């Protein structure tokens, strides 16, 4: 698996997983209620149809996810 990282609507960090053929396999976003990253495939469609999508670095994803989850420990990036 390889990953790309996006910021949706200037607020939601999204990690997208790709298989060896380059196909999108899933998306993960921070879930404040659960306090962790969760898989949510609806974000694949949101990324495709939104005008407010910015590609970000893995470090920016981690920083944004940690800020949303309210903790300073590392969010796993792989």
C-alpha positions as CSV (number, residue, x, y, z in Angstrom):
1,X,0.0,0.0,0.0
2,X,1.0,3.5,-0.7
3,X,-0.6,6.7,0.7
4,X,-1.5,10.2,-0.3
5,X,-2.6,12.9,2.1
6,X,-5.2,15.6,1.6
7,X,-6.8,18.4,3.4
8,X,-10.6,18.6,2.6
9,X,-12.3,22.0,3.1
10,X,-9.3,23.4,4.9
11,X,-10.2,21.3,8.0
12,X,-10.4,17.5,7.5
13,X,-7.1,15.6,7.0
14,X,-7.7,12.5,4.8
15,X,-5.2,9.7,4.2
16,X,-6.0,7.7,1.0
17,X,-4.6,4.2,0.5
18,X,-3.6,3.0,-3.0
19,X,-2.9,-0.6,-4.1
20,X,0.0,-1.6,-6.2
21,X,-1.9,-0.8,-9.4
22,X,-2.5,2.8,-8.2
23,X,-6.2,2.3,-7.4
24,X,-7.8,4.0,-4.4
25,X,-8.6,1.4,-1.8
26,X,-9.9,3.4,1.1
27,X,-9.7,6.6,3.2
28,X,-9.0,7.3,6.8
29,X,-9.9,10.4,8.8
30,X,-9.7,11.4,12.4
31,X,-12.8,10.6,14.5
32,X,-13.0,12.8,17.6
33,X,-15.6,10.6,19.2
34,X,-13.4,7.5,19.0
35,X,-10.1,9.4,19.5
36,X,-8.5,7.6,16.6
37,X,-8.3,7.4,12.8
38,X,-11.2,5.5,11.2
39,X,-11.8,4.2,7.8
40,X,-14.5,6.1,5.9
41,X,-14.8,5.4,2.2
42,X,-17.3,8.2,1.7
43,X,-14.3,10.6,1.7
44,X,-13.1,9.1,-1.6
45,X,-16.1,10.6,-3.3
46,X,-15.9,13.8,-1.3
47,X,-12.3,14.3,-2.5
48,X,-13.3,13.8,-6.1
49,X,-16.2,16.2,-6.0
50,X,-14.9,19.0,-3.8
51,X,-13.3,22.1,-5.1
52,X,-11.6,22.6,-1.7
53,X,-9.0,19.8,-1.8
54,X,-5.3,20.3,-1.2
55,X,-2.6,17.7,-1.2
56,X,-0.5,17.8,2.0
57,X,2.6,16.1,3.3
58,X,2.4,13.1,5.7
59,X,3.8,15.4,8.5
60,X,1.0,18.0,7.9
61,X,-1.6,15.2,7.9
62,X,-0.2,13.9,11.3
63,X,-0.2,17.4,12.8
64,X,-3.8,18.1,11.7
65,X,-5.0,14.7,12.8
66,X,-3.4,15.1,16.2
67,X,-4.9,18.5,16.6
68,X,-8.4,17.2,15.8
69,X,-7.9,14.3,18.2
70,X,-6.7,16.5,20.9
71,X,-3.4,14.7,21.7
72,X,0.2,15.2,21.0
73,X,1.3,11.6,20.4
74,X,2.1,10.4,16.9
75,X,-0.6,9.3,14.5
76,X,0.7,6.3,12.7
77,X,1.4,7.1,9.1
78,X,1.8,3.6,7.7
